[in-house]
């Protein structure tokens, strides 16, 4: 299953399904999967700083719909307050959070994406890395990591970093691929989430295990479908059958549905909401 990043490099979106940068190994105890060998931190940092892709910008309507759905789920557990998006890309989630009454701040290492969020959307987005950024402790009602944790070699350290900025009662929210889903199991190495940028492949069980070890209590786990246009989804078929993808795309265009926003739930993405575990206070003894 190992492969090379190729000319496109490590970009956030790709149709090169089934390509990983190393063999993928699985933990027999918890089901977690990850690369046998992680890329060097410096290589990843350089790649993400240079990452640039217009796909998500062109799919703004769907990205905003996805963000609104996630925000509605977050607001079941906490009220709008300061909102931190770690790895916010071009900022559509932050912008929707601002519209909903949150006070948004984002971190994004990509020069392209962070500039778009600041210059086009007027957001407070800092071009910094999660592991080294200066984050105010105890400030944020919600910390969001959308399609982020599976890219970070030291995922437990990333969770510890995400916990410190949370205010009392605040929630950590993550959206990510579910490697334990039926679709992922059936497709195996050809699953569309096996791509060069992913170094971890979490299942619901392995994510719950890691959260517990890092001092979180799980609040909610559910599916997290993404909204894109019909045309975008059909274009992704090119990763499997280029000829078929082209025919389907043309048919959708003729039918007038190519630009329709669609959010099919393949049940292979999960939304995870957790809170830092409250420390139990031992009663004083006489």
N, C-alpha and C positions, 0 to 999 in steps of 0.2 A: 504493500500500500504506500510505501514511501515514494516521494517524488520531489521535484524541484519547483520553486515558486514560479519560474518562467519569466517571460518578458514583462508581464503585468506587475510582477512583484506581489507584495503582501498588501492587497487592497481590501477594503471592507466588503465589497460585493464581487462575486465571481460566478461564472457558469461552469467552472472546471471542477465538477463534482467528482469525488472519489480520489482526490489527490491530497496527501498529507506530507509533511516535511520529514517524517520519520515513521517507522512502524508504530502501530497503536497497540498498547498493552492494556489488560483489564485486571482489576483487583477482584479476586474471587470472593472476598468478604463482603464488599459493599457494591460491587458492580461498576465502580468508577473506571473510566478509561482515559488514557492520556498518551501523549507521544512518549516513545521509549527514550528519545533524546530531545531535549528542548533546544530551540535556537538560542544563541547567545543573547543576553539582555541588550547589548549594544546594537546587535543586528536588528532586533525587534524595535528598539527605540528609534533607530534611523528610519526604518521602514514606515512606522506609524507617523513620524513627523512629516514624511514626504507623501503620505497617502493622499490621493486625490481621485475623486470619482463623482461624476455628475448624475449617476443613476438615481440616487435618493433625492436629489434636488428636483429632478424631473418628476418624481413621484411624490411631490409635496402633499397633495390632497390625501393620499393614502397614509402617508407618514403622520399627518396631523390627526387623522381619524384613529389610527393606532394609539397615538399619544392620549387622545381624549378618553379612549376606553380604559387605558391603564390608570389615568388620573382618577376616573370614577371609582376604580377598585381601591386605589390608595385612600380616597376620601371616605371609604367605609370604616377606616381604622384610625384616621387622624384628620384634623382640620387644616386648611391651608395656612402655611407659615413659611419659614425659609426653606427653600428647595434646592438641593445640590444634585446635579447630574454629572456623574463621573464617566467621562467618555461620551460627551453629548453630541459629537459629530457636528452637523450644521445647525443644530439648535431648535428643531421643530418641537421637541418635547418641552424644552424650556419656554418657548414662546407660548405654547398652549397652557403651560402651568401659570405663566404670568397673566394670561387672559382669565384664568380661573381664580385669581386672587392670591396666588403664591408669590413669594419673593425669590426669583431664580438666580442661581449662580452655576456656571458650568466649568469643567476642566476638559480640555481637548488638545492632545499633542499635535494633531495635523494642522499644518500651516493653512492649507486650503480651507478646511472645515471651520476652524476657529475664526478665521478672517470672515467667512461668510456669516457666521452667527453674530459677530460684532458689527460688521459693516452693513449687512443687509437687514438684519433683524434688530439691531441695537441692543444686544444682550451682553451681560457681564460674563464673558467667556474668556478664561485664562489659558494660555498655551503652556500648560504644565502637565507633569506626569503625576499620576495618582500617588505613587510611592514616595515622591519627594516634595509634593506641594505643601504649602503652609495652610493647613485647614483649621479653622476655628473650632475648638471642641465645644460640644454641647449646644450647638446653635440651631441645627436643622431639624425640622419636623419630618422630613423625608429625604433619604439619600437614594438615588436611582442609578442603577447600572444596567443599561439596556444593551444586550449583545456585547458585553465587556468581559465578564469573569472568565469565559472560556478562552480568552486570548492571553491571559496573564499566567506565566509559569508558576509563580508563587501565589496561588489563589488564596491560601489561608492568610497570608500576610495582607493581601488586598482586602479581605473581609475585616481584618483587625483595623486597617486604616479607615475603612468605611464606617466602622462602629464609633470611633472616637468623635466625629462631628455631630452625632445624633443627640438631639435634646431629649430629656426625659419623656418617655411615651412615644418617641419618634420611631419611624419604621425604615428598615432597609428593604428596597424593592429591586428585584432582578428579573429580567426577561432573557431567556436563553434557550438554546436547543435542548430537547429531552432525548438523550441517547437511549433511554430505556423504553421509549414509546414503541408501539407495535409497528409503526411505519419504519422507524430506524432499525428495528430488529429484522424486519422483512427485507429491507433494501441493503442492509449490511454496508459494505464499502462503497456502494453506489448511492447512499443517502446524500441528499443535497447539502447537509450540514458537514460533510467531510470535505473540508476545503483547506487550503494552505494556511489561512490565518488562525485556525483553531488548534490549540495545544491541549485542551481538556475536552472531555465528552462526559458531561454529568448526567446521571439519572436522578429521579426524584429522591431515591434512597441515599445516593452518595452525596447529593447536595444537602439533604437534611442532616446527614452524619457530619459533614464538614461545618455546617452552621452551628450545630450543637457543640462541637469541639472548640469553636471560636467564641462561645459564650452567647449564642443567640437562641431564642425560642421561636419555633416556627409558628406563624400566625395563619397563613393561607398558602395553598398551592393549587394552581388551576392551569388550564391551557391558556396560551397567549398567541392567538392567530395574528398575523400581520395583514394589514390592508394595503393592497397595491392595485393598479389598474389590471383589467383582464389581459391587456396586451403585454404588460410586464410579466405576468405569470406565464403566459404562452411563450414569450421569448426565452424564459428559463428552460423550457423544454429542449432548447438547442444543446444544452449540456448532455443530453441523452440521444436526441435524434434531430439533427439540424434541419433536414428536409421536412420532417413533420412539423417542426416548430414554425417554419416559414409558411407552410400551408395553413396551419391553424391561425396564425397571425393575420394572414390575408383574409381568411374567412371571417374572423372577428371584426376586421375593418369593414368588410362589405355588409355585415349585419349591424354595424353601428354600435357595437358593444366594447370595442377595444379600449376605449377611454373610461369605461365604467369602473368605479372603485369596488373591489371585491375582497372579502376577507375569509377565504375558506379555512376551516379549522381541521387541519390534518392531525391534530392532537400530538404533534411532535415538537411543540414549543411549550415552555412552562413559564408561568408567572409565579414568582416566589416572594412572599412578604414575611418578614421576620422582625423581631424586636430583641434588643440586648436583654439578656437574662437578668432579672433582678436578683441582687445578692441578698441572701437570707441573713437577717440580723439575729444572731444568737441571743437569747435572753440572758440578762446578767444573773449570775448566781450569788446567793447571799454569802 
